[in-house]
Amino acid sequence: MSYSPHASTRAIHWRQSHLTLRMTNDKSSTSPRSGSGSTARARRAQRSFPAATFEDALFLANEIQRIGSGQKVRRLTLFDELGKSPESGPSRQLVTNSSRYGLTKGSYQSEWLELTPEGSAATSPEASPRERLRARFKLAIADVPPFNALFERFVGNKLPSQSVMQDHLAEGANRRDEVAEAVETFIVNAKFIGILRPVSGVERLLPLDHVLDELPATGGVPGPSSAIQSARPEAPTGRPATKATTEWARTCFYIAPIGDEDSEERKHSNVFLGSIVEPAMEALDRGFQVVRADKIEKAGMITAQVIEHIFKAALVVADLSFHNPNVFYELALRHATGKPTVQITRTADRIPFDVADVRTVQLDTTDIPAFVPEMETWKAAITRLARQALDDADGGSNPLSVFYPNFRAELTT
């Protein structure tokens, strides 16, 4: 199936399903999602913490360091080097988040962007590993009030459940409706800078001095641990889809390599679904039901039903593990809709070039004992990305939305 981005409309009929795929480059034809973009943006503006993880914000600071050797860079030149539009929503968000973390100075309207002293220390290849870690800890944790409160409360201890951490934040001056997202972002930040690690079989929040003492005289700062190391024991399979799954606003469609019964792909998919994806959606607390293709109980042709779920579900979680061709076909269709999508994969599989720029949660499936300690970390990462995509008026970025921002595909009967 080919598509010219310059064509205004093209309809393709799927005979067996009696569905019409209508592809249009007119954004106004898309159906609004629950929760307008303006409402979401207004709510984000009131947060007491940045709207992205520190790792996401660090990207822009690293690019200023690379392109300008630590010196200030003209904003238009910077985004030209990055191949991004300086006026696009994602580009503006990059600048805003980097500034909120204290990595850079200058807004998305400024002529110049430059690193702060801490931002320079956090990104400079000439800084010692300890200097870089101190700077990253200060920016990612200590200077963000809710994150610092969580660190001070739980440092040196086993990481408690997210609900316990949320209760702790809610006791302070933090808004109840933002504490869940604050906890998710804190966990991801702590993992990224290396202060949240598995110790003796459990995830522990380590004192900064303890981590600094472990650093070698030369070499890099401990990077993010990309490890949910997936268990092989059988996990619960997804709840079967019922008539309730036609309530698309509460449907999360799980695109995954399913495989034959008892195959490695099926066992992998069951573990990810029952132990990671479903709990992550429950933590999102928006009433989502997770549906996988083999659990659709509605009568009819399975291919048509899968396409219907791809186009109509409020959220899609796509597992790129095993490089399954069906998964990538279905992911491409989802990207065409411009609707919220979260990518996950196992670390054993390289993320293909075309989707490598899309934020992807990577889980290590090589070590069973490491699975349980790090489950909370990766569930939090998936929940945070899902929340971010759902609250984004444009559903988050993907290759189509970046290069053809007005491209949208919709399904009509």
C-alpha positions in Angstrom: 0.0 0.0 0.0 1.5 3.3 -1.1 0.6 6.8 0.1 1.5 10.2 -1.2 1.7 12.8 1.5 0.6 15.4 -1.0 -2.7 13.7 -1.7 -5.5 15.1 0.3 -7.6 11.9 0.7 -7.3 8.3 -0.3 -9.7 5.5 0.7 -8.9 1.8 0.7 -11.6 -0.8 1.1 -11.0 -3.9 3.2 -13.4 -6.4 1.6 -13.8 -9.0 4.3 -14.2 -6.6 7.2 -16.4 -4.0 5.4 -14.1 -1.4 6.9 -12.9 1.7 5.1 -9.5 3.0 5.8 -9.6 6.7 5.1 -6.2 8.4 5.0 -6.1 12.2 5.1 -3.5 14.8 5.7 -6.1 17.2 7.3 -5.6 17.2 11.0 -9.0 18.6 11.5 -10.6 15.4 10.4 -9.3 13.5 13.4 -11.6 12.8 16.3 -10.7 14.6 19.5 -9.5 12.5 22.4 -10.7 12.8 25.9 -8.9 15.6 27.7 -8.0 18.5 25.4 -4.5 19.4 24.7 -5.0 22.9 26.2 -6.2 21.3 29.4 -3.3 18.9 29.5 -0.8 21.7 28.8 -2.4 23.9 31.5 -2.1 21.1 34.0 1.5 20.4 33.1 2.4 24.1 33.5 1.4 23.9 37.2 3.6 20.9 38.0 6.3 21.2 40.7 8.6 19.0 38.5 9.6 18.8 34.9 7.2 17.1 32.4 10.0 14.8 31.1 12.6 12.5 32.6 16.1 13.8 33.1 17.5 11.5 30.4 15.1 13.1 27.9 16.1 16.6 28.9 19.8 15.7 28.9 19.6 15.1 25.1 19.5 18.8 24.3 22.3 19.7 26.7 24.5 16.9 25.3 23.9 18.3 21.8 24.9 21.8 22.8 28.0 20.3 24.3 28.7 18.4 21.1 27.9 21.1 18.6 29.1 24.1 20.5 31.9 22.5 22.6 30.1 23.8 25.7 29.7 27.3 24.4 26.3 29.0 23.7 24.7 28.0 20.4 22.2 29.9 18.3 18.8 28.2 18.7 18.1 28.0 15.0 21.5 26.6 14.2 21.2 24.0 16.9 17.9 22.6 15.6 19.1 22.8 12.0 22.0 20.6 13.1 19.5 18.2 14.7 17.3 18.1 11.7 14.3 19.3 13.7 12.0 22.3 13.3 12.8 24.8 16.0 9.1 25.9 16.2 7.6 22.4 16.5 5.9 21.3 19.7 8.5 18.6 20.5 11.4 21.0 19.9 9.8 23.6 22.2 9.3 20.9 24.8 12.9 19.9 24.6 14.0 23.4 25.4 11.5 23.9 28.2 12.3 20.6 29.9 16.1 21.2 29.6 15.6 24.6 31.2 13.4 23.3 34.0 16.0 20.8 35.0 18.6 23.6 35.2 20.7 22.1 32.3 20.3 25.1 30.0 19.5 28.8 29.9 17.2 30.3 27.3 13.6 29.6 26.3 12.2 28.3 23.0 11.9 32.0 21.9 15.5 32.9 22.7 18.0 33.6 20.1 20.7 31.7 22.0 20.8 28.6 24.2 23.6 27.8 26.6 24.6 25.4 29.3 24.4 26.3 32.9 27.5 25.6 35.0 25.8 22.4 36.3 24.7 21.5 32.8 28.2 21.9 31.6 29.5 19.6 34.4 26.8 17.1 33.7 27.7 16.8 30.0 31.4 17.7 29.7 33.7 14.9 28.5 36.5 16.7 30.4 34.7 16.5 33.8 35.7 13.7 36.1 33.1 10.9 36.6 32.5 12.2 40.1 31.9 15.7 39.0 29.4 14.6 36.3 27.5 12.4 38.8 27.3 15.2 41.4 26.0 17.6 38.8 23.4 15.0 37.5 22.3 14.2 41.0 21.8 17.9 41.8 19.8 18.6 38.6 17.8 15.3 38.4 17.0 14.8 42.1 18.2 17.4 44.6 16.9 20.5 42.9 13.4 19.2 42.2 11.5 19.4 45.4 9.2 16.3 45.2 12.1 14.2 43.9 14.4 15.4 46.7 11.7 14.7 49.3 11.4 11.1 48.0 15.2 10.6 48.1 15.6 12.0 51.6 12.8 9.8 52.9 13.8 6.5 51.3 17.6 6.7 50.8 19.4 3.7 52.1 16.3 1.5 52.0 14.5 -0.9 49.8 12.4 0.9 47.2 8.8 0.7 48.5 5.8 0.3 46.3 4.7 3.3 44.2 1.5 3.7 46.3 3.6 4.2 49.5 5.7 6.8 47.8 2.6 8.6 46.5 1.2 8.7 50.0 4.4 10.3 51.3 4.3 13.0 48.6 0.6 13.6 49.2 1.3 14.4 52.8 3.4 17.4 51.8 2.5 20.4 49.7 2.2 18.3 46.5 -0.9 18.1 44.4 -2.7 14.8 44.8 -3.4 14.6 41.1 0.3 14.8 40.2 2.0 12.6 42.7 1.7 9.4 40.7 3.6 11.0 37.8 6.1 12.5 40.1 6.9 9.1 41.6 7.2 7.5 38.1 9.6 10.2 36.9 11.6 10.1 40.1 12.1 6.3 39.8 13.2 6.6 36.2 15.6 9.5 37.0 17.1 7.6 40.0 17.7 4.6 37.8 19.3 6.6 35.0 21.9 8.4 37.2 22.7 5.1 39.0 21.5 5.6 42.5 18.7 3.1 42.2 20.2 -0.4 41.9 19.4 -4.1 42.8 21.3 -5.0 46.0 20.9 -8.5 47.5 17.9 -9.2 45.4 16.0 -6.0 46.0 16.0 -2.5 44.5 17.6 0.0 46.9 18.0 3.8 46.8 21.7 4.3 47.5 23.3 7.3 49.2 25.1 9.5 46.7 28.4 9.2 48.6 28.2 5.4 48.3 27.8 5.6 44.5 30.6 8.2 44.2 33.0 6.0 46.2 32.4 3.2 43.6 33.4 5.4 40.6 36.8 4.7 39.0 39.3 7.5 38.7 38.6 7.5 34.9 35.7 6.4 32.9 32.0 7.3 32.6 29.3 7.9 35.0 27.2 4.9 35.7 24.6 4.8 33.0 21.0 3.8 33.1 20.4 0.2 34.0 18.3 -1.0 31.1 17.5 -4.1 33.0 14.2 -5.6 33.5 15.7 -9.0 33.2 12.8 -11.0 32.2 11.6 -14.0 34.1 10.8 -17.3 32.3 8.2 -18.5 34.8 4.7 -18.4 33.3 3.0 -15.1 34.0 -0.7 -14.4 33.9 -2.0 -13.9 30.4 -4.1 -10.9 29.4 -7.7 -10.6 30.5 -9.9 -11.6 27.6 -11.5 -8.9 25.7 -15.3 -8.6 26.2 -17.9 -6.2 25.0 -16.3 -3.6 27.2 -13.3 -3.4 24.9 -15.5 -1.6 22.4 -15.2 1.3 24.8 -12.2 2.5 22.9 -11.4 5.3 25.3 -10.5 2.7 27.9 -8.8 0.2 25.6 -5.0 -0.4 25.6 -4.2 -2.7 22.6 -1.0 -4.7 23.2 0.8 -5.4 19.9 3.2 -8.2 20.5 4.9 -11.2 19.0 2.5 -14.0 20.1 3.8 -17.1 18.3 2.5 -20.7 18.8 1.4 -22.1 22.1 4.5 -23.0 24.2 6.8 -21.1 21.8 9.4 -18.7 23.2 7.6 -15.8 21.7 4.3 -16.8 23.5 6.0 -17.2 26.9 7.8 -13.9 26.4 4.6 -12.1 25.5 2.7 -13.6 28.5 5.4 -12.5 30.9 5.6 -9.0 29.5 1.8 -8.7 29.4 1.0 -10.1 32.8 4.0 -8.9 34.8 4.7 -5.5 33.2 2.1 -4.1 30.8 -1.1 -4.8 32.7 0.4 -3.6 36.1 1.7 -0.4 34.3 -1.8 0.3 33.0 -3.3 -0.3 36.5 -0.8 2.2 37.9 -2.0 4.7 35.3 -5.3 4.6 37.1 -7.5 5.6 34.1 -9.5 2.4 33.8 -7.6 0.8 30.9 -8.2 -2.8 29.9 -5.3 -4.4 28.1 -6.3 -6.4 25.0 -4.0 -8.7 23.0 -5.0 -10.0 19.5 -5.4 -13.6 20.6 -7.7 -12.5 23.4 -10.3 -10.7 21.3 -13.5 -12.6 21.8 -15.6 -10.7 19.4 -16.8 -12.8 16.4 -15.4 -12.0 13.1 -12.2 -12.0 11.0 -9.2 -11.6 13.2 -7.2 -9.4 10.8 -10.1 -6.9 10.6 -10.5 -6.9 14.4 -6.8 -6.3 14.9 -6.9 -3.3 12.4 -10.0 -2.0 14.2 -8.1 -2.1 17.6 -5.0 -0.5 16.1 -7.1 2.5 14.8 -9.6 2.9 17.6 -7.9 2.0 20.9 -7.0 5.1 23.0 -3.5 3.6 23.7 -1.2 1.1 22.1 1.8 -0.6 23.7 4.0 -2.2 21.0 6.5 -4.9 21.9 9.3 -4.9 19.2 11.0 -8.0 20.6 12.0 -10.7 18.2 11.7 -8.2 15.3 8.3 -9.8 14.4 7.1 -8.5 11.0 3.5 -8.4 12.0 4.3 -6.1 14.9 6.1 -3.6 12.7 3.3 -3.7 10.2 0.8 -3.0 12.9 3.0 -0.3 14.5 3.2 1.5 11.1 -0.6 1.5 10.9 -0.7 2.9 14.4 1.8 5.6 13.6 -0.4 6.7 10.7 -3.2 7.5 13.2 -1.1 9.8 15.2 -2.6 8.4 18.4 -0.8 7.6 21.7 1.7 4.7 21.4 4.4 3.3 23.8 7.2 1.2 22.5 8.9 -1.6 24.5 11.5 -4.2 23.6 14.0 -6.6 25.1 17.6 -5.5 25.1 18.7 -8.5 23.0 17.1 -7.0 19.9 18.5 -3.9 18.2 15.9 -1.2 17.6 15.5 -0.7 13.9 16.7 2.6 12.5 13.3 3.9 11.4 11.9 3.8 15.0 15.1 4.2 16.9 14.5 7.8 17.7 11.2 7.0 19.4 11.5 6.6 23.2 11.5 2.9 23.9 11.6 1.1 27.2 14.2 -1.7 27.0 14.0 -4.7 29.3 16.8 -7.2 29.7 15.5 -10.8 29.5 18.7 -12.6 30.2 18.8 -13.0 34.0 15.9 -14.3 36.0 17.1 -13.2 39.5 17.3 -9.6 38.3 13.7 -9.5 37.1 11.8 -9.0 40.4 14.0 -6.2 41.8 13.6 -4.0 38.8 10.0 -4.6 37.9 8.8 -1.4 39.6 11.4 0.7 37.7 10.2 -0.5 34.3 6.5 -0.5 35.1 7.0 3.2 36.2 8.8 3.9 32.9 5.9 2.5 30.8 3.3 4.2 32.9 5.1 7.6 32.6 5.4 7.3 28.8 1.7 6.3 28.5 0.6 9.2 30.6 2.8 11.6 28.6 1.4 10.3 25.3 -2.2 10.5 26.4 -1.8 14.0 27.8 -0.1 15.2 24.6 -2.6 16.9 22.3 -0.7 15.3 19.3 -0.4 11.9 20.8 3.4 12.0 21.0 5.9 11.9 18.1 6.7 9.2 15.6 8.5 9.3 12.3 5.4 10.2 10.4 4.3 12.9 12.7 7.8 14.4 12.7 8.2 14.7 8.9 4.5 15.0 8.0 2.8 16.6 11.1 -0.5 17.0 9.3 -0.7 13.4 8.3 -3.5 11.4 9.9 -5.2 8.1 9.1 -8.7 7.1 10.4 -10.9 4.1 10.1 -14.6 4.5 9.1 -17.3 1.8 8.7 
